[in-house]
Structure formats: structure tokens, C-alpha cells
């Protein structure tokens, strides 16, 4: 029997200037809202109502960092190659940012 925590996928569904990212793990799904950012921030991806995570998605409690890291890596691979991500574990958000340019000497 395969461990569902090892089998996961990410699906991006844009709707204009925002949309949803669906993290799927086995038969479980965690929707995250995304919107375009400003400045060097390409997009902000977040769990809506992070304070309700334990009620709505109890299977994800205690695994927030692992899940956010997976989503961040896959977002870069699928949607924004060459970008970097920052995790905000407290607010369950991911900031996808432009890669900083190195100063030329």
C-alpha cells in the first residue's frame, strides 16, 4: 500500500488576476488562493482563513511546513522557473519573488 503523504500533486487554476492552487495528497485536497503581487513579488499564495486549518483540513495540521515547501518548489517548476519563494508559516502563505540580480563588478 502506498503512503498518501508521498503521493501528491499540484494543480493551478487561474481566473484572471487570481485563482486557486490545489494541493492534492491521495484523496485529500487543500485549496490555496493566489493573486498577483507587486514589486518583486510575482504572486502570493495562501491558505484562506489559516486559523481554521485544523477544522477544515485536520490531516494537514503539523505538516504545514512540508506542504508549503512542496507547493513552493512545484510552483517554481510549473509556473515561475528562475524565481525564488519565501514561506510565511504563521499566515500559511508563500511569496513567489523574482530572483535577485547580482550586482556586476
Secondary structure in CASP SS format (residue, H / E / C, confidence):
PFRMAT SS
TARGET T0000
AUTHOR 0000-0000-0000
METHOD secondary structure of the structure
MODEL  1
X C 1.00
X C 1.00
X C 1.00
X C 1.00
X C 1.00
X C 1.00
X C 1.00
X E 1.00
X E 1.00
X E 1.00
X E 1.00
X E 1.00
X E 1.00
X E 1.00
X E 1.00
X C 1.00
X C 1.00
X E 1.00
X E 1.00
X E 1.00
X E 1.00
X E 1.00
X E 1.00
X E 1.00
X E 1.00
X C 1.00
X C 1.00
X E 1.00
X E 1.00
X E 1.00
X E 1.00
X E 1.00
X E 1.00
X E 1.00
X E 1.00
X E 1.00
X C 1.00
X C 1.00
X C 1.00
X C 1.00
X E 1.00
X E 1.00
X E 1.00
X E 1.00
X E 1.00
X E 1.00
X C 1.00
X C 1.00
X C 1.00
X H 1.00
X H 1.00
X H 1.00
X H 1.00
X H 1.00
X H 1.00
X H 1.00
X C 1.00
X H 1.00
X H 1.00
X H 1.00
X C 1.00
X C 1.00
X C 1.00
X H 1.00
X H 1.00
X H 1.00
X H 1.00
X H 1.00
X H 1.00
X H 1.00
X H 1.00
X H 1.00
X H 1.00
X H 1.00
X H 1.00
X H 1.00
X H 1.00
X H 1.00
X C 1.00
X C 1.00
X C 1.00
X C 1.00
X C 1.00
X E 1.00
X E 1.00
X E 1.00
X E 1.00
X E 1.00
X C 1.00
X C 1.00
X C 1.00
X C 1.00
X E 1.00
X E 1.00
X E 1.00
X E 1.00
X E 1.00
X C 1.00
X C 1.00
X C 1.00
X C 1.00
X C 1.00
X C 1.00
X C 1.00
X C 1.00
END
